[in-house]
Amino acid sequence: MKKLSVKASAIALAATLAVSFSASAHRAWLLPSSTVLSGEEAYVTFDAAISNTIFHPDHFAMNASNLVVQSPEGEAVDVENMARGKYRTTFDLKLNKEGTYKLTSASNGIRAFWRDEEGKRKMWPGRGEEYKPEEFATAVPKKAKDLRVMQSSRRVETFVTLGAPSNKVFTPDNVGLELVPVTHPNDLFATETATFKLLIDGEPAVGAEVEVVRGGMRYRNDQETIKVTSDKNGQIEITWPQAGMYFVEIGYEDDKAQKPATSRNGSYSGTFEVLPL
């Protein structure tokens, strides 16, 4: 399997960004079989999907073509045995160095939406098409009806640690909406409070809306959603009510977009394992 470029994948606008628009009503997630491991080396198996029910693949498989895995030293790492089925993508990751690994699927770019003279909805670039800035002037009518030009980013992420945890992979890319751990994401325990900082293009994401849901929602009537909002420094605090796998979903929007966009939004989805005390 070829090695994936961290920078290229972080800014790529191909199939993954197309998925982010078509599946905005659904949740994208990376689910590791374990997040904290010991020994000289170990394997972790991952599921990657976009679903209605958290951690239950029931909609379609995530496109993992731009998946980036960073080693504890920040180097790109290959995954093994990747396979895409109807409802989920699976792959294995070999951990052969002590420390924390970060897995990310990210996209960033500009999209335009409008209606033509017949009232039909139009979009550029089209689904699955690459964003090319030089084509904007000719592809998007300047005086189109209901024209909206959006700068959008999407990031799906999780962390796993072999042996002693490390922090190098927490260095932000400063592209799109990012979560920077203050509390280590593989050192989370039930009833304790974790702190994270949110950034939008490298600056504090103030007022970002956060929802936290524990896995297993398929087997309970109440989703038990925890809602928090980032403070003036972009920080959030989450108190985990009990042990389990948790899905953290974050949304952000403002008017500080790069031209020709007039609005900027970002989304973040992360999977975190909370252990019992």
C-alpha positions as CSV (number, residue, x, y, z in Angstrom):
1,M,0.0,0.0,0.0
2,K,1.4,3.4,-0.9
3,K,2.3,5.9,1.8
4,L,-0.2,8.8,2.2
5,S,1.0,12.4,2.4
6,V,-0.2,14.2,5.5
7,K,-0.3,17.7,3.9
8,A,-1.9,16.5,0.7
9,S,-4.6,14.6,2.4
10,A,-5.4,17.4,4.8
11,I,-6.3,19.8,2.0
12,A,-7.6,17.3,-0.6
13,L,-11.0,18.0,-1.9
14,A,-12.1,14.9,-3.7
15,A,-14.5,12.1,-2.8
16,T,-14.4,12.7,0.9
17,L,-15.6,16.2,0.7
18,A,-18.4,15.1,-1.6
19,V,-19.4,12.6,1.0
20,S,-19.5,15.3,3.7
21,F,-22.2,17.2,1.9
22,S,-24.3,14.3,0.8
23,A,-24.2,12.7,4.3
24,S,-24.5,15.8,6.4
25,A,-27.5,14.3,8.2
26,H,-25.4,11.2,9.1
27,R,-22.3,10.7,11.3
28,A,-18.9,9.7,10.1
29,W,-16.6,7.8,12.5
30,L,-13.4,5.8,12.9
31,L,-13.8,3.1,15.5
32,P,-10.7,1.3,16.9
33,S,-10.9,-2.1,18.5
34,S,-8.7,-0.8,21.3
35,T,-7.1,2.5,22.1
36,V,-4.6,1.7,24.9
37,L,-2.2,-1.2,24.4
38,S,0.9,-2.6,25.9
39,G,3.9,-4.7,24.8
40,E,6.6,-4.1,22.2
41,E,4.1,-4.1,19.3
42,A,0.4,-4.7,18.7
43,Y,-2.3,-4.5,16.1
44,V,-5.5,-2.5,16.2
45,T,-8.4,-3.1,13.8
46,F,-10.6,-0.2,12.7
47,D,-14.1,0.2,11.3
48,A,-14.8,3.4,9.3
49,A,-18.4,4.2,8.4
50,I,-21.1,6.9,7.9
51,S,-24.2,5.8,9.8
52,N,-27.5,6.9,11.4
53,T,-26.6,5.0,14.6
54,I,-23.3,5.7,16.2
55,F,-20.8,2.9,15.9
56,H,-23.4,0.7,14.1
57,P,-22.7,0.6,10.3
58,D,-26.1,1.0,8.7
59,H,-25.7,3.6,5.9
60,F,-22.6,3.2,3.8
61,A,-18.8,2.7,4.1
62,M,-16.5,5.6,4.6
63,N,-14.2,6.4,1.7
64,A,-10.7,6.1,3.4
65,S,-8.6,6.9,0.4
66,N,-7.3,10.1,2.1
67,L,-6.8,8.5,5.5
68,V,-3.6,9.7,7.2
69,V,-2.0,7.8,10.1
70,Q,0.8,9.6,12.1
71,S,3.3,7.7,14.2
72,P,4.4,8.9,17.6
73,E,7.2,10.8,15.7
74,G,4.7,12.4,13.4
75,E,5.7,10.3,10.4
76,A,3.2,8.8,7.9
77,V,2.4,5.1,8.6
78,D,0.8,2.6,6.2
79,V,-2.3,0.6,7.2
80,E,-2.8,-3.0,6.3
81,N,-5.7,-5.2,4.9
82,M,-8.0,-2.3,3.9
83,A,-11.3,-3.5,2.5
84,R,-14.4,-1.6,1.7
85,G,-17.8,-3.3,2.1
86,K,-21.3,-2.1,1.7
87,Y,-21.7,-0.5,5.1
88,R,-18.1,-0.2,6.5
89,T,-14.5,0.0,5.6
90,T,-12.1,-2.0,7.7
91,F,-8.3,-2.0,8.1
92,D,-5.5,-2.9,10.5
93,L,-2.8,-0.8,12.0
94,K,0.5,-2.2,13.4
95,L,1.8,-0.3,16.3
96,N,5.6,-1.0,16.5
97,K,6.7,2.2,18.3
98,E,5.8,3.3,21.8
99,G,3.6,6.4,22.0
100,T,0.4,7.9,20.5
101,Y,-0.8,7.5,16.9
102,K,-3.3,9.8,15.3
103,L,-5.7,8.7,12.5
104,T,-7.3,11.4,10.4
105,S,-9.5,11.7,7.4
106,A,-9.8,15.4,6.4
107,S,-10.9,17.6,3.6
108,N,-11.0,21.3,2.9
109,G,-12.3,23.5,0.1
110,I,-14.9,25.8,-1.4
111,R,-18.3,25.0,-2.8
112,A,-20.9,27.1,-4.5
113,F,-24.7,26.5,-4.5
114,W,-27.3,28.3,-6.6
115,R,-30.4,27.9,-8.8
116,D,-30.5,28.3,-12.6
117,E,-33.0,30.1,-14.6
118,E,-35.4,27.2,-14.4
119,G,-35.1,27.0,-10.6
120,K,-33.0,23.9,-10.6
121,R,-30.4,23.5,-7.9
122,K,-26.8,23.7,-9.1
123,M,-23.5,23.0,-7.2
124,W,-19.8,23.5,-8.0
125,P,-17.7,21.5,-7.9
126,G,-20.0,18.5,-8.5
127,R,-20.0,15.5,-6.3
128,G,-16.7,13.7,-6.5
129,E,-15.1,16.5,-8.5
130,E,-11.9,18.2,-7.4
131,Y,-12.0,21.9,-6.4
132,K,-9.9,24.0,-8.8
133,P,-9.7,27.7,-7.8
134,E,-8.9,28.8,-11.3
135,E,-12.2,27.4,-12.6
136,F,-14.4,29.4,-10.2
137,A,-14.9,32.5,-12.3
138,T,-16.2,30.6,-15.3
139,A,-18.0,27.8,-13.5
140,V,-20.1,29.9,-11.1
141,P,-22.4,32.6,-12.4
142,K,-21.7,35.9,-10.6
143,K,-25.4,36.9,-10.4
144,A,-26.9,33.5,-9.9
145,K,-30.2,33.2,-7.9
146,D,-29.7,32.1,-4.2
147,L,-26.0,32.0,-4.7
148,R,-24.1,30.7,-1.6
149,V,-20.3,30.2,-1.6
150,M,-19.0,28.3,1.4
151,Q,-15.5,27.5,2.7
152,S,-15.9,24.1,4.3
153,S,-13.8,21.7,6.2
154,R,-14.4,18.2,7.6
155,R,-12.2,16.1,9.9
156,V,-12.8,12.6,11.2
157,E,-10.3,11.4,13.8
158,T,-9.2,9.0,16.6
159,F,-6.1,8.2,18.6
160,V,-4.5,5.0,19.9
161,T,-1.5,4.5,22.2
162,L,1.1,1.8,22.6
163,G,2.8,1.9,26.0
164,A,3.5,5.3,27.4
165,P,1.4,8.1,25.8
166,S,3.1,10.9,23.8
167,N,2.1,14.3,22.5
168,K,3.8,15.0,19.2
169,V,0.8,14.1,17.0
170,F,-1.2,16.9,18.7
171,T,0.6,19.6,16.6
172,P,-2.2,21.2,14.6
173,D,-2.2,21.5,10.8
174,N,-3.9,24.9,11.1
175,V,-6.4,23.9,8.4
176,G,-10.1,23.7,9.1
177,L,-11.6,22.8,12.4
178,E,-9.3,20.9,14.7
179,L,-9.3,19.4,18.2
180,V,-6.0,19.8,20.2
181,P,-6.0,17.7,23.4
182,V,-5.1,19.3,26.7
183,T,-6.1,16.1,28.5
184,H,-4.5,13.2,26.6
185,P,-7.2,11.4,24.6
186,N,-6.0,8.0,25.7
187,D,-6.0,8.9,29.3
188,L,-9.8,9.3,29.9
189,F,-11.7,7.9,32.8
190,A,-15.3,7.7,33.9
191,T,-16.6,10.6,36.1
192,E,-13.4,12.7,35.3
193,T,-13.3,15.9,33.3
194,A,-11.2,16.2,30.1
195,T,-10.2,19.5,28.5
196,F,-9.7,20.1,24.7
197,K,-8.9,23.2,22.7
198,L,-10.7,23.8,19.3
199,L,-9.0,25.7,16.5
200,I,-10.4,27.0,13.2
201,D,-7.6,27.6,10.6
202,G,-5.2,27.9,13.6
203,E,-7.2,30.4,15.6
204,P,-9.4,29.6,18.7
205,A,-12.8,28.4,17.6
206,V,-15.1,30.4,19.9
207,G,-18.7,29.3,20.3
208,A,-18.3,25.9,18.6
209,E,-21.2,23.6,19.4
210,V,-20.2,20.2,20.7
211,E,-22.3,17.1,21.2
212,V,-21.1,14.0,23.0
213,V,-22.8,10.6,22.7
214,R,-21.8,7.3,24.3
215,G,-21.8,4.3,22.0
216,G,-24.6,1.7,22.4
217,M,-27.4,4.1,21.6
218,R,-29.0,1.3,19.6
219,Y,-29.8,-0.3,22.9
220,R,-31.3,2.6,24.8
221,N,-34.2,4.9,24.3
222,D,-32.4,8.1,25.3
223,Q,-29.3,9.2,23.4
224,E,-28.1,10.9,26.7
225,T,-26.4,13.6,24.6
226,I,-24.0,15.9,26.4
227,K,-23.9,19.4,24.9
228,V,-21.2,22.0,25.5
229,T,-20.0,25.2,23.8
230,S,-16.3,26.3,23.5
231,D,-15.3,29.3,25.5
232,K,-13.5,32.6,24.5
233,N,-10.3,30.6,24.3
234,G,-11.8,27.8,22.2
235,Q,-11.7,25.4,25.1
236,I,-14.2,22.8,26.1
237,E,-14.6,20.5,29.1
238,I,-16.3,17.1,29.0
239,T,-17.2,15.1,32.0
240,W,-17.6,11.4,31.1
241,P,-20.6,9.9,33.0
242,Q,-19.4,6.3,32.6
243,A,-17.0,4.1,30.8
244,G,-17.4,3.3,27.1
245,M,-16.7,4.5,23.6
246,Y,-17.8,8.0,23.0
247,F,-18.6,10.0,19.8
248,V,-17.7,13.7,19.9
249,E,-19.2,15.8,17.1
250,I,-18.4,19.5,16.7
251,G,-19.8,22.2,14.4
252,Y,-18.5,25.7,13.8
253,E,-19.5,28.6,11.5
254,D,-18.6,32.2,11.0
255,D,-18.2,34.9,8.2
256,K,-14.4,34.9,8.2
257,A,-14.1,33.0,4.9
258,Q,-11.4,33.3,2.3
259,K,-12.6,34.9,-0.9
260,P,-14.6,34.1,-3.0
261,A,-16.4,32.3,-0.1
262,T,-18.7,34.4,2.1
263,S,-19.1,31.9,5.0
264,R,-16.8,29.5,6.7
265,N,-17.8,26.3,8.5
266,G,-16.1,23.3,9.9
267,S,-17.1,19.9,11.3
268,Y,-15.1,17.5,13.5
269,S,-16.0,13.9,14.5
270,G,-13.8,12.1,17.0
271,T,-14.0,8.7,18.8
272,F,-12.7,8.5,22.3
273,E,-12.5,5.5,24.7
274,V,-13.3,6.2,28.4
275,L,-12.0,3.6,30.8
276,P,-13.5,2.8,34.3
277,L,-11.6,4.1,37.3
